[in-house]
Amino acid sequence: MKRVFLLFTSFVISLLMIAQGNSQGKGKDKQKDKTENPGKSGSNENSKGKEKDDNDQKVEKEKEKKEKEEHDRKIWDGTSDKGGSGPKASKNQPAKVRSSFQRDYPNATNVYWTKYRGDWTATFGNGLYRSTAIYHASGERRDTRTPIVKDKMPKIVLDSIFKRRPDTRLDEAIKIEIPRAVKDIFRIKDIIQGKPEYSYYDADGKLVKYEY
């Protein structure tokens, strides 16, 4: 009986030693794999980081595209030429036009050029706002347009607008700066019976006429 007990005990101890050896072997294999392939884990992390950067850049470009399209819509809404087409992207502007723009706006950022109704237009960052400057081929600046919110409009202009038409929605407003002109002009968009209507006011609130 004693011999049987000893044999059983020896068998159990042998099993425990084998199990321990296997466990240590697996640990060594894992350590060996890390030693032989040190870049595998880092490569996966780098791949994920690059993918995140690519996605962030894609989101940022999409955001910039939408902001550009929204700005252009506000600036040119209601001004389409006889063919109904809008501005066309431009790469080759006359030297006089570029020179005039650089003189007028030396600190402009994120500039992109288009051509519209025979004129050259530069849309650019202008401090807190984005503006669009329009130039004739001679380099003479026609005007500069900036979308503004209601709170940034002169009170006298707002009073005049609502006195003339109390139910004005004042959906959008564009400030138009004209070279050598003392007063800015404000283009107002309103919806009348479901259709857009555009009107122009000077800085004193007087209703004026202005071509496109």
Helices and strands as residue ranges (DSSP letters): H 2-36, H 38-76, E 88-89, H 95-104, E 109-116, E 119-126, E 129-135, E 141-148, G 150-152, H 155-164, E 172-177, E 185-192, E 195-202, E 207-208
